[in-house]
Amino acid sequence: MRKTWILLLVALFVGVGCVGADAKEFLSIATGGVAGVYYPLGGGLAQVLSSHLKDVEVTAESSNASAANINLIANHEVQMALVQNDVASRAVAGAKPFKAPVKNLRMIASLYPEHLQCITVKGNGVKTLNDLKGKRVSVGAPGSGVADSVAPIFSVAGIKYADVNADFLDFNNTAERIQDGQLDAGFVLAGYPTSAVMALAAQKPIDLVAFDDATLDALIKAYPFFAKDVIPAGTYSGVDHDTLTPAVIAVLVCDADIPEAIVYDITKTIFENLAELRPVHDKAKLISLEKALDGAAINVHPGAAKYYAEKGMKVRQF
C-alpha cells in the first residue's frame, strides 16, 4: 500500500512538473480601430510572435489607440500596445491627457512614421488649415493620438476649437460622416494608405489639405517629436498632388513588469522574422532593425535593450 501511495505521489509531482513546463505566457497587444493600420499590424505581430515563441501566446485587441492604449498598460490590463511616440512621451511626463506619470511604460521598438492626414471633399472650399474655421471637422476620438496631435497643431496654427464645429470621432466614423455629407473635413493619424480613407476615396472625390512650411517649422520647433514629411501624389484615388504634412513615429511599447527574457525573445523574434510580417500592411515594409530606435522618447525595456546591444546599437535611456 505504501509503495502504491509513493508511486501515486511521484506521478502527481511529475504531472505537475509537466504542466508547469508546458504553461504559456498569455500576452495582449492593444491596437486601434479596425479601419486603421494598428489593427492589422497588431494582428500580424501577434501571429508572428505566437508562431515562433513556444511558451508565449499573443493576441491583438481593437482599441481607441495611443492614449487609451497607454492607460490600459498603466492599469496592467494589456501587456503591449501600438502607440505614437509623442503620446508616449507625454505619458511618462504626466502631461495632458494623462493625469499622472505612467511609470510602467517602456519601449520595445520604433516601427514606422505616421502621417497626420486632413481629409476633405473637393469643391467644398477647404484647401488650407485656416479654411477649417466655421466648418464641421472631426478632430479624433477622445483619448486617441489623433486628438492629442490636433491640439498642438491648432495651437500653432492659431485655430481654436471654438472656431470649428468639432466632432470627436474615430477613423471609421470620420470617413462615414464625410461620405454622408455630415462633415466638411476630418483628421486621421496613421500610416498611409489608410483603409478608411481609401474606401472613402472610392466613393467620393476627396482631397488632402497640405500644411505650409512655416506652420510645420513652427510646429516642429515647439514640439520636436513631430517631423516634416510628404504623402505622395496618387496615394489615394483622385489626389494627384504631393501633400506636405507632419508625422510622428508609431512604436511598440510594453508594461515594464514583463520579464526581461520574454521581451528579449519578443524583440529578437520580430526583427528576425520581418519577412513574415511585411505582407500584413504596406507600413510593415518600413520596419527595420536600423530604424528600431528612431524617435525613441521613453526608456527602452531592458529585454529589448539587451537585444539591441548584441547588435551593436546604442540605446538611449531617459
Secondary structure by P-SEA (a helix, b strand, c coil): caaaaaaaaaaaaaaaaaaaaabbbbbbbbbcccccaaaaaaaaaaaaaaaccccbbbbbbbcccaaaaaaaaaaccccbbbbbaaaaaaaaaccccccccccccccccccbbbbbccccccccccccccccccccccccccccaaaaaaaaaaaaacccccccccccccaaaaaaaaaaccccccccccccccaaaaaaaaccbbbbbbbcaaaaaaaaaacccbbbbbbcccccccccbbbbbbbbbbbbbbbccccaaaaaaaaaaaaacccccccccccccccccccccccccccccaaaaaaaaaabbbbbcc
